[in-house]
Amino acid sequence: MSALTDLLSVDGIRLDVEAEDWRSAVRASGQVLVDEGISTAEYTEAMVRNVEENGPYIVIAPGFALAHTRPFEAVLKTGMSWVRLASPVAFGHESNDPVQLVVALAAVDSTAHTAALAALAKVLADGDNVRALQQAASPEEVLRVLKGEPTGAEGQGGSRAASAKDAAPDAAPALSEQKILTVCGNGVGTSLFLKNTLEQVLDRWGWSRQVSVEATDTISAKGKASEAVAILTSQEIASTLGDVGIPVKVVRDFSSTTEVDAVLRDTYDV
């Protein structure tokens, strides 16, 4: 998991932080970015406005929010912060509230953090990891979980990982290469996270050569829809997109390969 821990240091992890609401939770995660020299206070307020304008789509898994916004000059370097709240707060998400873990991402461009989000998606897909992160007693222990090192909390079963019922279809359909879009407000955070989870399912199915995945933002998605067979996104972003001429599929838990597996089966009727 070096790509992930390269962007997150022990000093960037804060545990049992007090927050009275979602705004103070996002601001707490942004303050860590400021303290670490990753971004300025202007970026923190932009993360808050992102939720105000686009809704709580950043709450991508039960109890987990990925705070971010698009790259601009307030980002000094690519990095992340990790804030576990003392008490969960509501962001207004239909199914994933309340949130206890807020990870803030600041990126200088749309590519520098791709590998880190792929690693994070794999960590959060495993229920044992999620429990270990919720129970970690120190920042050092959080880093050990993210690196895949033993912490003594294993053995309870991965609730979000693929299960036997998610066995791959017998064969890929006879079709030329197709594209699926994963979409978020900015195209640099949650859409990349969902892209990585979807690619895990496609790899397991053996469909990666037939179906490619592109992460993008809401504005670009409307122009790119004609190139794709479907869009996977959150409920909030689906409402923003409206009718784009192709199926728009809602995923509630972006870390769940089981849910994404079901959405993909529905898309291809397999």
N, C-alpha and C positions, 0 to 999 in steps of 0.2 A: 504494500500500500504506500510506497515511497512517494508517488505523485501527490497523494493526499496530504501526507504529513510534511512534505516539502513546503506546502502552503499554510500549514498550521503548526505553530510552536506551542510549547508548554505555556508560555506567557500569554498566548492568544486564547487560552481556555479558562473560563470562569464558571465556577459551580455555585449553586444555591444563591443566585442573584435575585434580589427583590424587584418585582415589577408589578405595578398596579393595573396595567392594561396592556393591550398589544402594542400601542405606540411606545410606551416606556420599555417594553421588551425589545422592540426593534432598535430603539435608541441605545439601549444597553449593549446590544451586539455591535452597533456602529461605533460606540465609544471605544470598544476594544480595538477595532480597526484603527481608530485615531491614535490610541495609545501605542499601537505597534508600528505607527508610521506608514500604514497601508493606504489610508484615505483621509480626507478632511471631514469636518463636521457637515460641510455642504453635501457630501455623499450620503451621510446618515439621514439627513432630512429628505433627500431624494428617494431613499428607500421607503420612508414613511409615506411620501406622496404617491409612490408607485402602488401601494396597497389602497390608499384613499381613492385613487383614480381607476384602478383595475379590479378591486376586490381582493379577497383573501386567497387568491390562487397560489400564493407562495406556500400555503400550508399543504404540502404535497404528500404527507403521510400522517397517520394518526399520531398526534402529539408533536409533530415536527414541522418547522417552518424554515424555508431557505430564503432569507432576506437578501435582496439584491436589487439593482436597477441597471440600466444600460451604461456602458463605459463612457466616461467623460473626464474632463481635466481634474476633477476632484479625486480621481483614483491615482495614487502615486506609484503603486506597484500592485501586482496581482497577489492576493492573499485572502485568508479566511479567519473568522473568529468563531468561537464555540461557546455558547452561553446556555447553561442549564438553570432554569428558573427554580426558585425556592418553592413557588406555588404556580400551577398551570394558569394560563390566562386564555380567554376566548378571543379569537380573531374574527369570528363570524362565519367560520367554515361549516358547511352543512353536515359533514360527516367526520372530519378530522380534528375538531376541537375537543378538549382544550389543549393548548400547546405548552409543553414544558421545555423543549429543546429548540433553540433558535441558532441556526448557523448563518452567519453573514458572509457573503461573497462579494469581493470587489475585484474586478478584472479590467486590465488595460485594453483588452480586445476580446473577441469572441472565441479565441482558440487556445489561449495560454493555459486555461484551467480545465480543458476537456478531459484529460486523463484523471485529474483529481475528482471530478464529478462522477466519472465512471467507477472509480474506486469507492466513492461514498455510496453510490447506488448499490453496489455489491454488499457493502457492510450492512446497510439498513435493510436489505432483503432477508437477512437472517435474524430470526427472533432472539436467538441467544445473544447476538451482538447488541441488539436493541436493549435487552434487559441489562446487559453488562454496562452499557453507556448510561442507562438510567440510574444504576447503582454505584457507579465508579466513585471512589472515595477521594480521588485526587486527579489533577490534570495529567499527571504521568500515567495513571491507569487508563484514562481516556485514550491517550496516545497508543498505549499497548493494544487496546481493542482495535483501534483504527489500523494498526500495523498487522493485525492478525495474530498477535502473540497471546499465549494462554494467560487467563486472569483468574481462573478458579471458578468461573460462573457458567461453564459450558455444561451441555448435557441435557437441556430441557427441551430441545427441538426447535427448529426454525419456523415460526408461525407464518412468515411472509415468503419463505422460500418455496420453490417449486415442489409439488407433491406428486405422488404416483398418478393421480388422476389427470395431471397435466402432460401425460405422455404425448410425444409428437405425433402428428398425423402420419399415416402410412407413407405418403409421398407428397412432394410439392406439386402444385398444379402445373400443367403444361402451359406456361405463359412466359412472355418476354419479360425482361427486367422491369419491375414496377417500383414505385416510390411511395412511402408513407411519410407524412409530415408530422412532427411533434411541435406544438406551438405554445408559446407563452407571450407575455406582454413585451419582453425585450429580446428574446431569442438567445440569451446568454446563460440562463440559470436553470429554471425548472424545465424548459424544453429540452435542454441537454441531458438533464437527469432522466427524464422520461425516455429519451432516445436510447440511453444506455440500458435501461430496463427492457425496452422493446428489443434491442439487439441481443440481449441475453436469451430471450425467448426464441427469436429467429435463429440464433446459433444452435440452440437445442433442437429445434425442428429440422435443421439442415436447410433452411430457406434463405440464408444470407446472400447467396448468389442471385436469387430471383427477386428479392425484395430489399431495397436500400431504404435508409432512414435519414431524413434531413431535419435538423432542428432550426426553427425560424421564429420570427416575431409575428404579431397579428397583422400588421400592414403588409409585410412581404408575403404572408401566407395566402392572402386573397389573390395576389398575382401569380403565385406558384401553384394554386389549387388545380389548375388545368393539367399540370404535370404529374399529379399524384392520384392514387386510388382512394385515399382516406386521410383524415386528419385525426390524430389523437391529442387530447388536451384536457384541461380542467373544465368544470361546469361554468365558471366565471368567464373564461376565455371563449368557450363555445357560444355563450350568449352574445359576446362582443362580435364574434365572427359572423353570426347569422348564417344565411344560405350562401354557400360558396360553390355550389354545384357538385360537390362530392360529399360522401358521408362524413360527419363530424362525430367522433366517438369520445365519450366522456370517460376519463379514468380518475377515480377518486384517490387511490393510494398509488403514487408514482413509484414506490419501492416494491410493490407486490408483483412478482412475476406471475403469480396465480391469476390475479385480476387482469393483467395485460394479456396473458394467455387466452383468457375467456373473450376479451375484446377482439383479439386477433382472429379467433375461431369464428366469432360472429361476423367479422368483416369479410372473411373468405368462405363462410358457410361450410366449415369442416368440423 
